[in-house]
Amino acid sequence: MCDPQKMASLKEAVAKYDEKVAKVLQKIPERKKDFVNTSGIPVNRVYTPLDMEGFDYLKQLGLPGQYPYTRAVQPTAYRGRYWTMRQYAGFGSAEETNERYHFLLKSGQTGLSVAFDLPTQIGFDSDHPLAQGEVGKVGVSIDSLWDMERLFQGIPLDQVSTSMTINSPCAVLLAMYLAIAEKQGISFDKLRGTVQNDILKEYSSRGTYIFPPRPSMRLITDIFAFCTSDVPQWNTISISGYHIREAGSTAVQEVAFTLANGIAYVDAAIKAGLKVDEFGPRLSFFFNSHLDFLEEVAKFRAARRLWAEIMKERFGAQDPRSLMLRFHTQTAGCSLTAQQPLNNIMRTAFQALSAVLGGTQSLHTNSFDEALALPSETAVQVALRTQQVIAYETAVADTVDPLAGSYYLENLTDQVEAKAQQYIDQIDRLGGAVAAIEQGFVQKEIGAAAYRYQQEIEAGSRVVVGLNKFQVKEERPTDLLKVDPAVGDRQVARLKELKSTRDNAAVKQALAELKKAAEGDANLMPPILKAVKALATLGEICDTLRAVFGEYEAPALV
């Protein structure tokens, strides 16, 4: 590929090819004038070794499991074991969600992933006025340790890996999980799983925040420190690009803003007195898998290489595990359509395949009916079977990074990395991710990208099958999952029972100790764990912290 004579011959051949194409185009024009991917990167008609001039294999690719980890974080990747098949689930009461977990485990799922309802995500108990009508609707309702016990009834926590998608009140839900482990007689060092614990993307993309950024960062680093010493196998954060992409970002923006947030968390932990190699190996990431198939594969590879370089060059990490970007992937919920919902099975399958070819460590596949309602058992099983067919029938997992060496893919991987680095440099100039969010930079960039994408759909230049092309007349869907409206009443009744039977003096004392710790600089995990075990509710604990930290109000973007 680097032989000067052969490269000269190739340039001559490409020139002749271009002349031939010019003649063909006079008779048969191409489908559109400009071919670009979702990040605005031009897609050439054909790629050759000329697009990889100066390519350094060991520097830019390396071997699987070796720096810069472009190809994989493990030397044998899926030849050792498949990715974790972790279906995200939660609705209604803890008992209903527990039934779904047992169904999924019997169906072959290899890890649990907890979805919490909106009141839980923003630190309100089910009896709060703002929780009315929202209890159990988009996730499971968890008010206290009682609910957490019911959620994991009959599930030995030392035999599953559990992911919890929770951010602002993350410390409280993690403390509840630890308390359940204690009740099961399981030591903390046997627990495996992940908490999302990523507040920065909430300010820019999703909105389930409680406290301002600075105290929120303290809660995150307190979890880092506590788990480093007490829960060593736990992934203390899942730095999430998923919701950034769901809010409308491009693939390049997803990589850039996610890694910029990661830089902010590493900076905060180091400033809190932790050493990078103490917590670095337990950092994890969470990405979206969208519809531009090859762009998504390139995105995952570029993110892996870029993070390795950041941790090594910027933070001086020495432990190879600190350099490895390990990530969970979820297929793109924003790509699902209510029209012709069975088409979503195919969308999800292609998105899942790109995640596997990109080297994900765990995967959630969306259900085909999620644009209409919470997923039914049938739809969930099809989603899980999609992963199983990829794993057991397609053979794409039999070799590591099978698309490596594609002239297009390697060129695209380089371009995604370079453009993401430009964003990171710009965020650095603004003072880092927290400052960039406070100034509204990230929100504006995502909003502009989302607007462009929607304009393309409405203009018809971006085809969504069944939505703006190939439409059919459809019957009203049936057999959708509906959450019983009475779940809120039952949760409120359970809270009333809890408060009337617990030791309220012990609760008051625990909350007073938590308030004192929050006013100082002590690690907040121990007093939160004490309050949880005393049966203080999620809302009571969050209200105690609200009294000290205040609440965040999003700035107006102009």
ABEGO torsion letter per residue (X at the ends): XABAAAAAAAAAAAAAAAAAAAAAAAABBBABABBBBAAGBBBBABBBAAAABGBBAAAAAEBBGBOAGAAEABAAEAAABBBBBBBBBEBEBAAAAAAAAAAAAAAGBABBBBBBBAAAAAGBBAABAAABGABGAAEBBBABAAAAAAAABGBBAAABBBBBBBBAAAAAAAAAAAAAAAAAGBBAAABBEBBAGBAAAAAAAAGBBABBAAAAAAAAAAAAAAAAAABAABBABBBBAAAAAAAGBBAAAAAAAAAAAAAAAAAAAAAAGBBAAAAAAABBBBBBBBABAAAAAAAAAAAAAAAAAAAAAAAGBABAAAABBBBBBBBBAAABBABGAAAAAAAAAAAAAAAAAAGBABBBBBBAAAAABBBBAAAAAAAAAAAAAAAAAAGAAABBGAABGBAAAAAAAAAAAAAAAAAAAAAAAAGEAAAAAAAGAAAAAAAAAAAAAAAAAAAGABBBBGAABGBBBBBBBBGBBBBBAAAAAAAAAAAAAAAAABBAAAAAAAAAAAAAAAABABBAAAAAAAAAAAGBBAAAAAAAAAAAAEBBBBBBBX
